[in-house]
């Protein structure tokens, strides 16, 4: 390490995703010197916007974080206005298609998880009401102290639903929810982790909604990665270093040294903005406390996308919304992600949870063939001639070494109510931790990421102000 050049800053930020860049913006405004070190060759982290057809095409498709809203995601909405981005509502007109476990395709009303019989509608309302009652009682600031916390953190989300309902429909509804929201199976996270996540998204009805106030209400026609590129552009020149993976962070009582292949950076404080499941990729000296070490084992969901780009919105002409969902197929669900004003017409297919993991094991060509076969077969039940896409774009986040999944790490039973879960936001001497999973609200979303960055920066600014 001594042979590498050493530079001095008050703060080193590890990661140039939304949380790291938002923290940098706050430090910049406070007049504090900083450097942002990013392992990737781009900024944006789990936001990634790529051209729909050619490099000169103004239309972008989202391969990462996709949605925001203008009511309860105030930080992201404010940034969208500052940057002059055009926000468009998620398309929700027309019928949706549903594929059951046996492969049968049924049309249904947009926004429903499955086609319901009259009896199932009653059970669905009861399911939503009972789960929502647990969400309402949970403590957003201190989830381990909620009235049901001990019970909820003693079992998986699936065990919880089985205990409360014991029906096949309730099990199916929960599986659809954990897969679509977090990319995990219902037995891969604790019930408390799930309830807290839903609470952070303003409740069950809201977090699954594509309508006003909902988590999936608005899309950014300018591309969500441009939130990161615009934030980076506002920082001082040379303050973001790309392809600079952090290998080691050494700290003493009054300073830190952060090591990369490009050099070493001495600072008073470090802000780590990588997800907790990637803490193991950095050598901390001294090592993280045991509570933080446990977070290294948190699990990131499997969440990937295949975007089918067409020359026209043929599904709209057939009275379809572009929404398709399947219980066990390669495509778990899809959404219309077109921007007609830019001549971009596409449907984004999501591969999540175990069905996505199985699909991921296939060779490239077979993965794409499986997607198109399932998609074509489903839409052909309504549309006589389903045209082939003019382009297909795929992104597997689990195979990205600097991410390893999406949208956030989850915790198994016993973790959230332990010292590990309680200390997720706690600094380790001079090292501070941010990231969407550390936010009190909108965990797993861009809103949670930027809010956590603001919090982390505030902690550092306060600590530097009182330092001797």
C-alpha positions, 0 to 999 in steps of 0.5 A, spaced: 500 500 500 505 504 501 508 504 494 501 507 491 500 514 491 496 517 496 491 523 496 487 526 501 480 528 502 475 529 508 471 524 506 471 518 501 465 515 498 464 508 496 460 507 490 457 512 485 450 509 485 444 514 487 445 514 495 453 515 494 452 521 489 446 524 493 451 524 499 456 527 495 452 532 493 450 534 500 458 534 502 459 539 496 454 544 498 457 544 505 464 545 502 467 538 505 472 535 500 470 528 498 472 523 492 467 518 490 470 511 488 466 507 483 468 499 481 464 500 475 465 503 468 459 508 469 455 511 474 448 509 476 449 503 480 442 499 479 439 504 475 441 503 467 438 506 461 440 503 454 438 506 447 432 502 445 435 501 438 441 505 436 446 509 439 443 516 436 436 513 438 433 518 444 428 513 446 431 509 452 429 502 456 430 501 463 434 495 465 434 497 472 430 501 477 424 503 473 418 507 477 417 513 482 411 517 483 410 525 485 406 524 491 410 520 497 417 520 493 418 527 494 426 527 493 426 523 487 420 527 484 424 534 486 430 531 482 426 530 476 423 537 476 430 540 477 433 536 471 427 537 467 425 530 466 419 528 463 415 523 467 409 519 464 404 515 468 404 507 467 400 505 462 394 501 465 388 501 460 386 495 457 386 487 459 391 484 462 393 476 461 394 471 466 398 464 465 396 459 471 400 453 473 398 449 468 399 454 462 392 456 461 391 463 459 386 468 461 384 475 460 383 479 467 382 486 469 388 490 470 392 491 476 389 484 479 394 479 481 390 473 479 383 472 476 378 471 482 372 467 483 367 471 487 369 466 493 376 468 492 375 476 491 372 475 499 379 471 501 383 476 497 380 482 501 381 478 507 388 477 506 390 484 504 386 487 510 390 482 515 396 483 512 395 491 512 393 490 520 400 488 521 403 493 517 399 499 520 402 496 527 409 495 525 414 501 528 417 504 521 423 507 525 424 501 530 421 495 527 424 490 532 420 494 537 413 493 534 408 489 538 408 483 533 416 484 532 418 478 536 413 473 533 414 476 526 421 475 526 421 468 528 418 465 522 419 466 514 414 470 511 411 464 508 410 460 515 407 467 517 401 466 512 401 459 512 399 460 520 394 465 519 391 463 513 393 456 511 390 456 504 393 455 497 390 462 495 394 466 500 400 462 499 400 464 492 398 471 493 404 472 498 409 468 493 407 473 487 408 479 492 415 477 494 417 475 487 415 481 484 417 486 489 423 483 492 425 477 487 425 472 492 421 466 495 416 467 501 421 462 505 427 466 503 426 472 508 423 473 515 415 476 516 418 482 519 423 483 514 417 483 509 412 487 513 417 492 514 419 493 507 411 494 505 411 499 511 416 503 508 412 503 501 406 506 504 402 500 505 400 494 501 395 497 497 400 502 495 406 498 494 403 494 489 399 499 485 401 502 478 396 508 479 397 515 483 401 515 489 403 508 487 410 505 487 409 504 480 405 510 478 410 514 473 416 512 469 422 517 466 422 518 459 429 521 460 432 515 463 433 513 470 440 512 470 440 520 468 439 521 475 446 519 477 449 522 471 446 529 472 448 528 480 455 527 478 455 532 473 454 537 478 460 535 483 466 538 482 471 536 476 475 529 478 471 527 484 468 521 481 473 515 479 470 510 475 473 503 475 476 504 482 474 498 486 475 499 493 479 493 496 480 495 503 478 500 508 483 501 514 481 506 520 484 508 526 481 513 531 482 519 527 483 517 520 481 512 514 485 509 508 481 507 502 485 502 497 484 501 490 488 499 484 488 506 482 491 509 489 490 510 496 485 515 499 486 518 506 480 521 509 477 523 516 470 519 514 468 514 509 461 513 507 460 506 504 454 506 499 454 498 496 449 493 498 450 489 505 451 483 501 457 486 498 461 488 504 465 481 504 468 484 497 471 489 501 477 488 507 475 492 513 481 493 518 479 492 523 474 488 521 467 490 522 463 488 528 459 482 529 453 485 527 455 488 521 458 481 519 452 478 519 449 483 514 454 480 509 450 474 509 443 478 507 440 475 500 439 479 494 433 477 490 434 475 483 431 480 478 432 481 471 429 484 465 428 482 458 425 488 454 422 486 447 422 493 442 417 493 437 415 498 431 408 499 433 404 498 440 400 492 436 397 490 443 394 497 445 390 496 438 387 489 441 385 492 447 391 489 451 395 493 457 401 489 455 401 486 462 402 479 463 403 475 469 405 467 470 405 463 476 411 459 474 413 461 467 420 464 465 416 471 464 413 472 471 410 479 469 411 484 464 409 492 463 408 496 457 414 501 458 413 505 451 414 512 450 410 514 444 412 521 443 419 518 442 417 512 437 419 507 443 414 501 443 416 496 448 414 491 453 419 489 459 419 482 461 421 481 468 424 474 471 424 474 478 425 469 484 426 461 483 423 461 476 428 467 474 434 463 477 432 457 473 432 461 467 438 464 468 442 457 468 440 457 460 445 459 455 444 466 452 440 463 446 435 459 449 434 464 455 431 469 449 428 463 445 424 461 452 422 468 453 419 469 446 416 463 446 412 464 452 410 471 450 408 469 443 404 464 446 400 468 451 399 474 447 397 470 441 390 467 445 388 474 443 392 477 437 392 473 431 398 475 428 404 477 434 409 481 430 416 479 432 420 484 436 425 489 432 430 488 438 431 484 444 435 487 450 437 483 456 440 485 463 441 479 468 443 483 475 445 477 479 451 476 474 453 483 475 459 482 480 458 489 483 451 488 484 449 481 485 442 482 484 436 486 485 432 490 488 435 490 495 438 485 500 433 481 505 434 478 512 432 471 514 428 470 521 432 472 527 436 478 523 432 484 523 430 484 531 437 482 533 443 487 533 445 486 526 438 488 524 438 494 529 445 496 527 444 497 519 444 504 519 450 505 525 457 508 523 463 503 525 467 509 528 469 513 522 465 509 517 458 510 515 453 506 511 448 508 506 444 504 501 436 503 499 436 498 504 438 502 510 432 507 508 426 508 513 422 509 507 421 506 500 427 501 501 429 498 495 427 504 491 430 510 488 427 514 493 430 510 499 437 510 496 437 518 495 434 519 502 439 514 505 445 518 502 442 525 505 442 521 512 449 519 511 452 525 509 448 529 515 451 524 519 458 525 517 457 533 516 455 533 524 461 528 526 466 533 522 463 539 525 464 536 532 471 533 531 477 536 535 
